[in-house]
Amino acid sequence: MISSSDILKASILIVDDQAANVMLLEQMLRGAGYVNIASTRDPHWVAELHRKNRFDLILLDLQMPDMDGFQVMERLKELETGGYLPVLVLTAQPDKKLRALEAGAKDFVSKPFDLAEVLLRVHNMLEVRLLHLETKRLYDQVVAEQKRSFELTAQPGAMVGVEKEVRVSTPWFQSLKLRLRWLQVNMLTSFLAAAVVGIFQGTIDRLLVLTIFMPVLYDQSGNAGNQALAITLRGMILGDLKPGKERAQILKEALLGLLNGALVGMVAGLGMFAIATFKHLPSAPMLGVVVFLAMMGSCVISGISGAIVPLILKRLGADPVTASSIFLTTATSVASMGLFLGLARLLVN
């Protein structure tokens, strides 16, 4: 967010060949609280001054001898490669306003100056300019952080089996060798989830209705984990997740998992109750309770995992962007299936 203090500290250049106009504008701006004001009566110096100082706003007179405001804007375009000219033109000629806007100016102030109009247009222009710069800064930061995250290790793709040396032109055998070992790791983690289901095979055989809700539970807890993962990664990349704030982020995702799991779990529990009742199962009420508790618990674990997995990977020097999904998927599948089937075995006779 751009604050009033940020706007008042913005750098402003006044360009007018008339000393009286320069003095009047300076008095207006300083009286309103602006503190970073420069001026020149020579239009030839504007481009050089802007190159050195990168002013947030240039108040530019259009009608000046030897070099008018339109020529000044042409030179400024050579510096502002992004196409945004922070120019507020000053003119006593209404017919020049449209041409000035077409030339790249963002707004205009009419002569003779009206204090309220000048201050309002300057404030609005600076707010837009500072937001533009802040957006660009955040974009550059994201790009730089993403680039850095892929360079955290000598093999930035190693966690998912895409080594630094792998390119489109890499021979198939070399690609196979580099990728296969991590696909095997992923297979082992999948077996872990399958083993949890196998432990409760007797419970599944006794209560086949459980199989209806196993994919529902897995998908919902997986989505909860992916949401937490996305928010945490975004915070790490944008710099919003400051050092020392990791615990608060984990607790926040745990709370969100609890609340979302409870709300979603009520709907899923009612669905299980309805299906079990339709099948004339005497344990229908308890099955609904099992689904509710399992959904709530697995969403809590998934939320915590989504927040903590990228933090741990980053601390270990691995790339959290590309590696987190393998470990998050394992955590959510084991938690959801283990809780669901374990509660069913414990609570349903």
C-alpha positions, -999 to 999 in steps of 0.1 A, spaced: 0 0 0 11 35 -8 8 58 23 3 96 24 39 98 38 52 80 8 35 104 -15 48 135 3 83 121 2 82 115 -36 106 134 -58 92 161 -80 109 182 -107 93 215 -118 102 227 -154 92 262 -164 111 290 -180 92 316 -159 108 321 -125 75 333 -110 57 301 -120 85 279 -106 84 299 -73 46 297 -71 45 259 -77 73 253 -51 53 273 -25 21 254 -33 38 220 -30 59 228 1 29 242 18 10 209 12 39 190 28 60 178 -2 97 178 8 116 165 -22 113 192 -48 137 203 -75 134 228 -104 150 240 -136 142 268 -160 163 252 -188 144 224 -206 177 211 -221 187 198 -186 155 178 -179 165 145 -195 199 145 -178 183 154 -144 158 127 -147 185 102 -157 204 109 -125 174 113 -101 145 93 -116 119 117 -105 85 104 -95 68 133 -111 78 160 -136 57 192 -138 65 203 -174 56 236 -190 47 231 -227 55 266 -240 92 273 -236 117 290 -259 142 270 -279 129 237 -267 92 231 -259 76 205 -236 69 181 -265 106 179 -274 114 173 -237 90 144 -236 106 128 -267 139 128 -249 123 114 -217 109 85 -237 145 74 -244 150 70 -207 116 55 -197 119 23 -218 88 10 -200 67 36 -218 55 54 -187 62 91 -186 57 106 -152 48 139 -167 21 164 -157 20 192 -183 15 229 -175 -3 249 -202 -24 280 -208 -35 267 -242 -65 243 -240 -59 231 -276 -25 216 -266 -39 193 -239 -50 165 -263 -17 166 -281 2 165 -248 -17 134 -237 -11 117 -271 26 126 -266 28 106 -234 18 130 -206 -4 115 -180 -23 146 -170 -23 184 -172 -28 215 -151 -42 247 -166 -27 282 -162 -32 303 -143 -28 278 -115 -56 269 -91 -42 256 -58 -68 229 -52 -65 216 -88 -27 215 -87 -25 196 -54 -52 171 -64 -37 163 -97 -2 160 -82 -14 137 -55 -33 115 -80 -3 113 -103 21 104 -76 -2 77 -62 -4 61 -96 33 64 -102 43 50 -69 19 21 -73 34 15 -108 69 14 -93 58 -9 -64 42 -33 -88 73 -34 -110 95 -39 -79 74 -68 -67 75 -84 -102 113 -81 -104 116 -95 -69 94 -125 -78 115 -132 -109 147 -128 -90 135 -151 -62 123 -177 -86 157 -176 -103 175 -179 -70 153 -207 -58 164 -228 -88 200 -221 -80 199 -230 -44 216 -262 -51 242 -273 -77 214 -295 -91 183 -274 -89 160 -300 -103 175 -329 -84 146 -332 -59 123 -342 -88 148 -359 -110 155 -332 -135 192 -325 -131 209 -293 -142 225 -311 -171 193 -324 -186 183 -305 -217 161 -312 -247 192 -325 -265 202 -348 -236 204 -384 -248 174 -405 -237 196 -430 -217 212 -402 -197 178 -386 -191 164 -420 -179 193 -425 -155 190 -390 -140 152 -391 -136 145 -427 -127 160 -427 -91 136 -399 -81 106 -416 -97 116 -446 -76 116 -424 -45 81 -412 -54 71 -448 -59 83 -457 -24 63 -428 -8 32 -440 -27 38 -475 -13 37 -460 22 2 -447 16 -8 -480 1 6 -498 32 -16 -477 55 -46 -488 35 -34 -524 36 -32 -523 74 -69 -517 76 -79 -542 49 -101 -560 74 -120 -528 82 -126 -521 46 -138 -557 39 -162 -553 68 -174 -518 59 -173 -515 21 -192 -482 23 -159 -466 34 -145 -469 -1 -171 -444 -14 -156 -417 8 -119 -425 6 -112 -406 -27 -134 -377 -14 -113 -375 18 -81 -378 -1 -90 -350 -26 -102 -326 1 -72 -330 23 -49 -328 -7 -66 -295 -18 -62 -281 17 -25 -290 17 -20 -275 -18 -36 -242 -7 -13 -240 23 17 -249 1 8 -222 -25 4 -195 1 36 -204 19 56 -205 -14 41 -172 -24 51 -157 9 87 -170 5 90 -158 -30 75 -123 -24 94 -119 9 61 -116 29 71 -146 51 98 -129 72 123 -149 93 108 -156 127 73 -157 113 73 -193 102 57 -206 134 28 -182 131 23 -193 94 22 -229 105 -3 -222 133 -24 -201 109 -26 -230 84 -34 -254 112 -63 -233 123 -76 -228 87 -73 -266 82 -94 -272 114 -121 -247 104 -123 -257 67 -121 -294 77 -150 -290 102 -172 -272 77 -165 -295 48 -165 -325 72 -201 -317 82 -213 -320 46 -193 -351 40 -205 -366 73 -241 -360 64 -235 -376 30 -220 -407 47 -249 -409 71 -274 -406 43 -258 -433 22 -253 -457 52 -289 -451 62 -301 -459 27 -281 -492 29 -297 -499 62 -265 -500 81 -270 -498 119 -237 -479 123 -249 -450 100 -246 -423 127 -212 -433 138 -200 -436 102 -210 -400 97 -190 -390 128 -160 -409 115 -161 -390 82 -165 -357 100 -136 -363 124 -113 -378 97 -119 -348 74 -112 -323 101 -81 -341 113 -66 -347 78 -72 -311 68 -53 -299 99 -24 -322 91 -25 -313 54 -25 -275 62 5 -280 86 23 -301 60 17 -275 33 33 -248 54 62 -268 69 74 -289 40 87 -259 19 103 -243 50 121 -275 58 133 -280 22 146 -245 20 165 -249 52 180 -281 39 192 -262 7 167 -279 -16 143 -262 -40 109 -259 -23 91 -249 -55 98 -282 -73 103 -306 -45 74 -299 -21 47 -317 -40 63 -352 -35 64 -350 3 31 -331 7 13 -358 -13 27 -385 9 18 -366 41 -18 -359 30 -25 -394 17 -10 -412 48 -29 -388 72 -62 -390 54 -63 -427 49 -48 -435 83 -72 -413 102 -103 -424 83 -97 -461 85 -83 -459 120 -113 -441 133 -136 -465 115 -119 -495 132 -120 -478 166 -155 -464 166 -176 -485 143 -186 -520 156 
